Amino acid sequence: MFTEPLPSTLDARKAAVRGVSVSGNLALPKMERISTLLASTEGSVEAECVFSKDEENRSVIDISVRATVEITCQRCLEPMPLELVAENRLALVADDDEAKALPERLEPLLLEDENCDLWSLVEDEIILKLPIVGYHDTAACKQTLEEYKAPPPEAGSGKENPFAVLEQLKSGNQNQE
């Protein structure tokens, strides 16, 4: 477990030339975009970014993120813990033309200046790993699907069946045959 906080920014191109590796923790409340997707901002995020040059002399970042977050179960609407693990290799590019020229194994990371916002990068990786719809296992969920079944109709409820007339017509036709 990392004990140091993750730096917020870093000169990515210089870090790639030097082969820098940074790692640390990041607090969920500091990630504004993800806070609306979670049940709470309780949890932990550990990230490691390894900057290097690949075989074709491109600046790349190998990012590894581990997070424990709480999302809302869409079945019972209760918070549920979720473990996320994300690993990705990003190539630093200056424009869309460079991004299009990358091999499929590399994801582009468009850098407008030298500094790379590591917090946003980690947040992006977590957002990409979140499930579209999260829910407990049926056995673990506090509300099972049985609760959503309609109750059986009561025998003497007093409500008249709107199709009773059709039933009489149908039974009358069968008697005539």
TADA-V385674 format. One record per residue. N is the residue number from 1. RES is the residue in three letters. SS is DSSP state (helix for helix, strand for strand, loop for the rest). Layout:
n: (N | N)
res: (RES | RES)
ss: (SS | SS)
This chain:
n: (1 | 2 | 3 | 4 | 5 | 6 | 7 | 8 | 9 | 10 | 11 | 12 | 13 | 14 | 15 | 16 | 17 | 18 | 19 | 20 | 21 | 22 | 23 | 24 | 25 | 26 | 27 | 28 | 29 | 30 | 31 | 32 | 33 | 34 | 35 | 36 | 37 | 38 | 39 | 40 | 41 | 42 | 43 | 44 | 45 | 46 | 47 | 48 | 49 | 50 | 51 | 52 | 53 | 54 | 55 | 56 | 57 | 58 | 59 | 60 | 61 | 62 | 63 | 64 | 65 | 66 | 67 | 68 | 69 | 70 | 71 | 72 | 73 | 74 | 75 | 76 | 77 | 78 | 79 | 80 | 81 | 82 | 83 | 84 | 85 | 86 | 87 | 88 | 89 | 90 | 91 | 92 | 93 | 94 | 95 | 96 | 97 | 98 | 99 | 100 | 101 | 102 | 103 | 104 | 105 | 106 | 107 | 108 | 109 | 110 | 111 | 112 | 113 | 114 | 115 | 116 | 117 | 118 | 119 | 120 | 121 | 122 | 123 | 124 | 125 | 126 | 127 | 128 | 129 | 130 | 131 | 132 | 133 | 134 | 135 | 136 | 137 | 138 | 139 | 140 | 141 | 142 | 143 | 144 | 145 | 146 | 147 | 148 | 149 | 150 | 151 | 152 | 153 | 154 | 155 | 156 | 157 | 158 | 159 | 160 | 161 | 162 | 163 | 164 | 165 | 166 | 167 | 168 | 169 | 170 | 171 | 172 | 173 | 174 | 175 | 176 | 177)
res: (MET | PHE | THR | GLU | PRO | LEU | PRO | SER | THR | LEU | ASP | ALA | ARG | LYS | ALA | ALA | VAL | ARG | GLY | VAL | SER | VAL | SER | GLY | ASN | LEU | ALA | LEU | PRO | LYS | MET | GLU | ARG | ILE | SER | THR | LEU | LEU | ALA | SER | THR | GLU | GLY | SER | VAL | GLU | ALA | GLU | CYS | VAL | PHE | SER | LYS | ASP | GLU | GLU | ASN | ARG | SER | VAL | ILE | ASP | ILE | SER | VAL | ARG | ALA | THR | VAL | GLU | ILE | THR | CYS | GLN | ARG | CYS | LEU | GLU | PRO | MET | PRO | LEU | GLU | LEU | VAL | ALA | GLU | ASN | ARG | LEU | ALA | LEU | VAL | ALA | ASP | ASP | ASP | GLU | ALA | LYS | ALA | LEU | PRO | GLU | ARG | LEU | GLU | PRO | LEU | LEU | LEU | GLU | ASP | GLU | ASN | CYS | ASP | LEU | TRP | SER | LEU | VAL | GLU | ASP | GLU | ILE | ILE | LEU | LYS | LEU | PRO | ILE | VAL | GLY | TYR | HIS | ASP | THR | ALA | ALA | CYS | LYS | GLN | THR | LEU | GLU | GLU | TYR | LYS | ALA | PRO | PRO | PRO | GLU | ALA | GLY | SER | GLY | LYS | GLU | ASN | PRO | PHE | ALA | VAL | LEU | GLU | GLN | LEU | LYS | SER | GLY | ASN | GLN | ASN | GLN | GLU)
ss: (loop | loop | loop | loop | strand | loop | loop | loop | strand | strand | strand | helix | helix | helix | helix | helix | helix | helix | loop | loop | strand | strand | strand | strand | strand | strand | loop | helix | helix | helix | loop | helix | helix | helix | helix | loop | loop | loop | loop | strand | strand | strand | strand | strand | strand | strand | strand | strand | strand | strand | strand | strand | strand | loop | loop | loop | loop | loop | strand | strand | strand | strand | strand | strand | strand | strand | strand | strand | strand | strand | strand | strand | loop | loop | loop | loop | loop | loop | strand | strand | strand | strand | strand | strand | strand | strand | strand | strand | strand | strand | strand | strand | strand | loop | loop | helix | helix | helix | helix | helix | loop | loop | loop | loop | loop | loop | strand | strand | strand | strand | loop | loop | loop | loop | strand | strand | strand | helix | helix | helix | helix | helix | helix | helix | helix | helix | helix | helix | helix | loop | loop | loop | loop | loop | loop | loop | loop | loop | loop | loop | loop | loop | loop | loop | helix | helix | helix | helix | loop | loop | loop | loop | loop | loop | loop | loop | loop | loop | loop | loop | loop | loop | loop | helix | helix | helix | helix | helix | helix | helix | helix | helix | helix | helix | helix | helix | loop)
